[in-house]
Amino acid sequence: MIQIRNAIFFSLIFIAAGVLGGCGGGAGDSTFSNSGLTPITTPPPPPPATGLMMMSCIDGSSTQCSGDSIIRIENGIALTRSGVQTYGKSTSDLRTPNPNATTATGMMLASGGMAEIRINKDVNGAVSNPVLLLSNLGLSWDGRSERPKIIETFRTTQGRVQQNSSGAITFDALPANSNLGFYDFAIKGIAGTQFNYANNAYFPRNAPSRCSIAPCNTVESTGPEYQAGNWSSGGSVPDQVQVFRFHEDGDVHAGDGQPDANGNPTILVGGSGFGAPYPGSKGGREFYNWSYRYSNLTGFNKTPILNPHINPHINPHINPHIKTLKSKNFYLCC
């Protein structure tokens, strides 16, 4: 059975240059405790960050984003171009033996990973087109290398999402499951191209879903649900948007097995049919956002779905060291 290991909790604060520009500088001072007797020396703040601190989003002027690089890390808190981020990893799964192979609890500070949020806002501040990009979080499909970057757009149709050379989000048609030049696990085994199995949306499709407990999901997402607040009319309630998507990232059964001696297609070993079995065969991702015109509080959850029918020795793109992610993000724009 696939095990969940190392849950990760993300908390990110993204703040535009106008706010961060006032941070840093100054000297330490001396104060006194409540007793009035013991001097307490306050250490000076760290030196100002170097690098650009202006929000700049590659996807256009209507996009607000958190920044795509880490400038500096202090005490586990990473400063990005448009704000800050911090996250932790679960601790229960670090015990030997693991007391519960199906979940992970506890948290310890971690660093080195990167989460980027992008959202689109219209002239009234309404949010649409949420994008989440996650990388370098220690997530592995084969137990050896980092999985390809997560580029989650919560799309409702089939297709493949990528980033072009400038970092902008692009959408392409999804190759057929019989294209073994793309879905090359059947030919190359563990040397297959992991990048080709990431960030694909296989549903809805004409062929039925296949799952062990009916009814099976038939779509991956129904799209964002938006609820307007009253901030624009003088109130304090923010706009809200949330969206959920089942995903199949890393499922090598998206592709067929090698043709038989007569050239007929075959089902990949360990599969129950042709193509990814059902929406959510590898988990679900949830995004929720509260926003004013130039500020956003965003939460993100990623949960693997266990599938006892998948053998990690047959499927090297899925291994027992799967992490559960939770993310909270806050950022101000321009």
C-alpha positions in Angstrom: 0.0 0.0 0.0 1.2 3.5 -0.7 2.1 5.4 2.5 1.8 9.1 3.2 5.0 10.6 4.6 6.1 14.0 5.6 3.1 16.2 5.6 4.1 19.8 4.8 2.4 22.9 6.1 3.0 26.2 4.2 2.4 29.7 5.5 3.4 32.4 3.1 3.0 36.2 3.4 3.4 38.1 0.1 3.8 41.9 0.4 4.4 44.4 -2.4 7.5 46.7 -2.6 5.7 49.7 -1.2 5.2 47.9 2.1 8.5 46.1 2.3 10.5 49.2 1.4 10.2 50.4 5.0 11.7 47.3 6.5 15.3 46.9 7.7 17.9 49.4 8.9 18.3 51.1 12.2 20.4 50.1 15.2 19.7 48.0 18.3 18.6 49.7 21.5 18.5 48.9 25.1 15.3 48.5 27.2 14.6 47.3 30.7 12.5 44.5 32.0 9.3 45.0 34.1 11.4 45.0 37.3 13.2 48.1 36.1 16.5 46.5 37.1 17.8 44.1 34.4 18.8 45.7 31.1 17.7 43.8 28.0 19.6 44.4 24.8 17.6 44.1 21.5 19.8 42.9 18.7 19.9 45.0 15.5 17.7 43.9 12.7 19.2 41.9 9.8 20.6 43.9 6.8 18.1 45.0 4.1 17.4 42.5 1.4 19.1 42.9 -1.9 17.3 42.4 -5.2 14.1 43.5 -6.8 11.2 44.0 -4.4 8.5 45.1 -6.9 5.6 42.8 -7.8 6.0 41.8 -11.4 3.8 39.1 -12.9 4.6 37.5 -16.2 1.0 36.6 -17.0 -0.1 40.2 -17.5 -1.2 43.4 -15.8 -4.4 41.9 -14.4 -2.4 39.2 -12.5 -1.3 39.5 -8.9 1.5 37.1 -7.9 3.7 36.2 -4.9 7.1 36.1 -6.7 9.0 33.2 -8.2 12.2 33.2 -6.3 13.6 33.4 -2.8 15.8 36.3 -2.0 16.9 35.5 1.5 16.0 33.2 4.4 16.0 34.3 8.1 15.0 32.0 10.9 13.1 29.7 8.5 11.2 32.6 6.9 12.0 33.1 3.2 11.7 36.5 1.6 10.4 36.4 -2.0 10.2 39.2 -4.6 6.6 40.0 -3.4 6.5 38.8 0.2 7.6 36.0 2.5 6.9 32.3 3.1 7.5 29.7 5.8 6.5 26.1 6.0 6.9 23.0 8.2 7.1 19.2 7.7 5.2 16.6 9.7 7.1 14.6 12.4 5.0 11.5 13.1 6.2 9.7 10.0 9.8 10.1 11.0 9.5 7.6 13.7 10.8 4.0 13.2 8.5 2.2 12.8 6.0 4.7 11.4 3.0 4.5 13.8 0.5 5.3 11.0 1.4 4.7 7.4 -1.8 6.3 6.1 -1.5 9.8 7.6 1.1 12.2 9.0 0.8 14.7 11.9 3.0 17.1 13.8 5.1 19.9 12.3 8.7 21.1 12.3 10.2 24.1 10.6 11.7 23.5 7.1 13.1 25.6 4.3 14.3 25.4 0.7 10.9 24.8 -1.0 9.2 27.3 -3.2 5.5 28.1 -3.5 4.2 30.7 -6.0 0.6 31.9 -6.2 -0.9 33.7 -9.2 -4.4 35.0 -9.5 -6.2 37.2 -12.0 -8.4 40.1 -10.9 -10.9 42.2 -13.0 -11.4 45.9 -12.6 -13.7 45.3 -9.6 -11.2 43.1 -7.9 -13.0 39.8 -8.5 -10.6 36.8 -8.5 -10.4 34.2 -11.3 -7.9 31.8 -12.9 -6.0 30.8 -9.7 -2.5 29.2 -10.4 -0.3 27.4 -7.9 3.3 26.5 -8.6 5.2 24.3 -6.1 8.8 23.2 -6.4 11.8 21.8 -4.4 9.6 20.6 -1.5 11.2 17.1 -1.3 8.4 15.4 -3.2 9.5 12.4 -5.1 7.9 9.8 -7.3 10.8 7.4 -7.4 12.3 7.9 -4.0 15.5 9.4 -5.6 14.7 12.7 -7.4 12.5 15.7 -7.0 9.2 15.3 -8.9 8.6 17.9 -11.7 7.2 21.3 -10.6 3.5 21.3 -9.8 1.7 23.7 -12.1 -1.9 23.6 -10.9 -4.5 25.7 -12.8 -7.6 23.8 -11.6 -8.8 23.5 -15.2 -12.1 21.9 -16.1 -11.2 20.4 -19.5 -8.6 18.0 -20.9 -5.2 19.3 -21.6 -1.6 19.8 -20.5 -0.3 22.9 -18.7 3.3 24.1 -18.8 5.4 27.2 -18.5 7.2 28.7 -21.4 10.7 30.0 -21.4 9.6 33.3 -19.8 7.6 31.5 -17.1 4.1 32.3 -18.5 1.5 29.6 -18.2 0.7 27.8 -21.5 -1.9 25.1 -22.4 -1.4 22.4 -24.9 -3.4 19.4 -26.3 -3.0 16.2 -24.4 -1.3 13.4 -26.3 -3.3 10.2 -26.8 -2.7 7.4 -24.3 -1.3 5.3 -27.2 1.5 7.7 -27.8 4.4 5.8 -26.3 6.9 8.3 -27.5 5.3 10.6 -24.9 4.1 8.2 -22.2 7.3 6.2 -22.4 7.2 4.2 -19.2 6.1 1.1 -21.1 9.4 1.4 -23.1 11.9 2.9 -20.7 10.6 1.7 -17.3 12.0 3.7 -14.4 14.0 5.8 -16.9 10.7 7.1 -18.3 10.2 10.9 -18.6 8.6 12.0 -15.4 7.9 15.5 -16.8 5.5 14.0 -19.3 3.3 12.5 -16.5 3.0 15.8 -14.6 0.4 18.6 -14.9 -2.0 16.8 -17.3 -5.8 16.9 -17.1 -7.3 13.6 -18.5 -10.9 14.2 -17.7 -13.7 14.6 -18.7 -13.4 12.1 -21.5 -15.6 9.9 -23.6 -14.3 6.6 -22.1 -15.8 5.8 -18.7 -13.9 6.1 -15.5 -12.7 3.0 -13.7 -12.7 2.7 -10.0 -13.3 0.0 -7.4 -16.2 1.8 -5.6 -19.0 3.3 -7.7 -19.9 5.9 -8.6 -16.6 7.0 -10.1 -15.7 10.6 -10.5 -16.1 11.8 -14.1 -14.6 15.3 -13.9 -11.6 16.7 -12.2 -13.0 20.1 -11.3 -16.1 22.1 -11.7 -14.2 25.4 -11.6 -13.9 28.2 -9.1 -16.9 29.2 -6.8 -16.9 33.0 -6.2 -18.7 34.9 -3.5 -18.5 38.7 -3.4 -17.8 40.5 -0.2 -18.8 44.1 0.8 -15.4 45.7 1.0 -15.9 47.7 -2.2 -19.0 49.4 -0.7 -17.3 50.4 2.6 -17.6 47.1 4.4 -14.9 44.8 5.7 -15.9 41.4 4.2 -13.5 40.2 1.6 -14.3 38.5 -1.7 -14.0 34.7 -1.5 -13.1 32.1 -4.1 -12.5 28.4 -3.7 -11.8 25.6 -6.2 -11.0 21.9 -5.9 -9.4 19.6 -8.5 -8.8 15.8 -8.5 -5.5 15.0 -10.2 -3.6 12.1 -11.7 -0.1 13.5 -11.5 2.5 10.7 -11.8 0.1 8.0 -12.8 2.0 6.0 -15.5 -1.2 4.3 -16.5 -2.1 7.4 -18.4 -0.2 5.6 -21.2 -0.7 2.1 -22.8 1.6 -0.9 -22.6 3.7 -1.9 -25.6 1.8 -3.3 -28.6 1.5 -7.1 -28.8 3.0 -9.2 -31.6 0.1 -8.2 -33.9 0.5 -4.5 -33.3 -2.6 -4.3 -31.1 -2.5 -2.0 -28.1 -2.2 -3.5 -24.6 -3.0 -2.3 -21.1 0.1 -1.3 -19.1 1.0 -3.8 -16.4 -0.9 -3.2 -13.2 -3.6 -1.2 -15.0 -7.4 -1.8 -15.2 -7.8 -0.4 -18.7 -6.5 2.2 -21.1 -5.6 5.6 -19.8 -5.7 7.1 -16.3 -8.3 5.2 -14.3 -10.4 8.0 -12.8 -10.2 11.6 -11.6 -8.2 11.8 -8.4 -6.3 8.5 -8.8 -3.3 10.4 -7.3 -5.1 12.9 -5.0 -6.8 16.2 -4.8 -5.8 19.9 -4.5 -7.9 22.7 -3.0 -7.4 26.4 -3.3 -9.3 29.1 -1.4 -8.7 32.8 -1.5 -10.0 35.8 0.5 -9.2 39.2 -1.1 -9.6 42.9 -1.2 -8.5 45.0 -4.2 -4.8 44.7 -3.5 -4.5 42.0 -0.8 -5.1 38.3 -0.7 -5.1 35.5 1.8 -4.8 32.2 0.1 -5.0 28.6 1.4 -4.0 25.5 -0.4 -4.3 21.8 0.5 -2.9 18.8 -1.4 -3.9 15.3 -0.3 -2.6 12.1 -1.8 -5.3 9.4 -2.3 -4.1 5.9 -1.3 -4.6 3.2 -3.8 -3.8 -0.3 -2.6 -4.0 -1.7 -6.1 -1.0 0.2 -7.3 2.4 -1.5 -6.7 5.2 1.0 -6.2 7.6 -1.6 -7.6 5.6 -1.7 -10.9 5.0 2.1 -10.9 8.2 3.9 -10.0 6.4 7.3 -10.5 4.5 6.5 -7.3 6.4 5.5 -4.2 5.8 5.1 -0.4 7.3 8.6 0.4 4.3 10.8 -0.5 3.9 14.1 1.3 0.7 15.9 2.2 0.8 19.6 1.7 -1.1 22.5 3.3 -0.5 26.1 2.3 -1.6 29.5 3.6 -0.5 32.6 1.7 -1.0 36.3 2.2 0.2 39.0 -0.2 -0.4 42.7 -1.1 -0.2 44.0 -4.6 1.2 47.2 -6.1 
